[in-house]
């Protein structure tokens, strides 16, 4: 079977094998420095896309939405059907994660003494549980989150549009490589394949 490849980031063979989270646990949690965040802009965003992510974070979010064991999720489904978005709540602290068509989950957040950091806890017992820190942003189009979840440090990017330009992508990848993350665990998700994405 011939593999299908997306740019240089990863190569997926269209088979039905489940994902293996353990092989992706590459960095332990450690303190990270928050960025100087424009809270007015950040709070004005009604819908976030996630075009860039660590594989483990993408797998965990997929597991949370589908509420099944990671090994029961075909990798092909994750890379071609996830279509994950994040919608901040206007009623309470937290956000709704949506993907895989009509699947959704709510993640509660709690502020800390630092504006760029917050505690996160999913309603799903095997979902997100830890803390997230915004470590890089241009304060107009994207944020880079460092996430400590189950003693493992991962990352993802939230953006106001489904894609980012190549110059921005290069800057972000340089930042996370400098932190020690391995390039083979970087994922670029193509929202062009998604149908019926939520709108802000």
N, C-alpha and C positions, 0 to 999 in steps of 0.2 A: 504494500500500500504506500502510495507516494505521500510524503508529509506536506502539509500546508504551512507556509511560513509567513509571518508578519514582520516586515523590515528586519532589523537585526536583533530584535528583542527576544523572541522565542520562536520555537518551531513545534507545532502541534500535529500529531498524527491523528487522523479522524477515527479513533477507536473508542470503545466504551469503558476503558479502565478508569477507576476512581482516582481521586487525587491523594497524594501522600504528603500530609502536612509536616511530618517529622523531619523529612530531609531538607526542609526550608528554614528550620529554626537556627539561624546563623548568628544572631547577635543577642546577648542578654540585655535586659533593660539597664539604662544608665541615665544620669541626669543630662538634660539637653537645655540649651539656652533658647528662650522664647524670642520671637522677633518683635520689633516695635510695630504693633498692629493698629491700623486705623479702624477703631471700633465702629465709627459711624458708617463707613463703607461696609464693613463685615456684617453688621446687623441689617443692612439694607438689602442684602442678597436673599432672595426668596427660594432659589433653587440652585443646587450645586450638582455638577457632573464630576466624574472621577476618571479622567482619561489616562492617568498614570498611577501605578500602584506597585507595591511589593506583592509578589505572588501569594505569600502567606496571608496577607490582609485581604486580598481578593477572594481566596479560598474560604477564609473565615466568614466574610460577609455573605458569601454564597450559601455557606452552611446555615447561617443564621436565617436567611430568607427562606430557604427550602426546608429547614428544620429536619435535616437528615444527617447521618454521619458523613464526614468528608469523603471517605472511601467509597461511598455510594453515589457520589456525584461525578458523572463523566466529565473529564476535562474539556471536552468539546463543548458541552453545554455551558460551562463557565465562560469560555472565551467568545462564544458566539450568541449567547442568549441572556447573559447577566444584565446588561444595560442598566447599571446601578446609578441611582440618583439619591440625593440627600435633600430633604425639605425641612428647614427649621420650623419649629412649632411657634405659633403666635400666642398660644394659650399657656404653655408651660415650658420649663427648661428642658430642651432636648430637640430631637429631629426624627423624622420618619425616613427610613431607608426603604427604597422601592427597587424592584428588579424582577427579572424572570416573568415578565408579563404583569400579573396582578398581585404578586407577592409583596408583602411589606412587613416591617418590624419597627418598633419604636425604641430609640436609645435615649435614655435620660442623661442629662448632664448637670454638673454642679460646679459652680465657679470656685476658683482658688484665689489666693492673694495676688496671683499674677494674671493680667488680662489675656495673655496668650496661652494659658493652660487651663484645662478643665478635667474633672473626673467624668468618666463615662460608664454607663451600666445599661445593658440591654434588658428588655422584658423577657427575652428568650434565655433560658438558663445556661445555654452553651454559647450565647452571643457575646458581644463586646463587653469587657469588664476590666477596667484599668484607668489609664489617664492618657490624655492627648495634649500635645503642645504644638502650636503653630511656630515653625522654626524658620520659615522663609516665605516671602510674599512680595508682590509688587504693589499691594494695596489698591488694586483695580481690576484684576482678572483672575487671580489664583492664590491659593494658600497651599503650603507644603506642611503636612501634619506628621509628627513623629508620635507613634502610638506604642505605649507599653501595655501589653495585653498578655496575661499569664506568663509573666517574667520574660517575655520575648519582645524585642524592639522591632517594630515594622514601620511602614510609612505609606501614605497615599497623598494624592494631590486632589484638591477640590478646585474646580474652575467654574466660571460663570458661563462658559460656552462648552460645547461637546469636544472641542479640540484646542490645542495650543500650537503656536507657531514653532518652527524648528529651533529658533534661537532660544526661546524660553525653555523648551524641552532640554536642550543641551545644558543650559544653566542649572536646571533642576537635577539632572543626572550627575553633573559634576559635583553638586552639593552633597548628594546622598552617597556617591562613591567615596568622597572624602571622609564621610562618616564611617566607612568600612563595609557598606553593603555591596554584595556581589552583583555584577551586571546581569548575570544569567537569571536572576530573580526579579528583574524589572519587567513590568508589563505595560504595554500601551494598548488601551482599549479603543476600538473603532466604533463610534456610535452611529456611523452611517448604516450599519446593519440593523439598527434597532427600529422597531415600529411602535407607534403610540406612546412616545415618551411623554411623561408629565410635563406640564408647562407651569411657569411661575405665575 
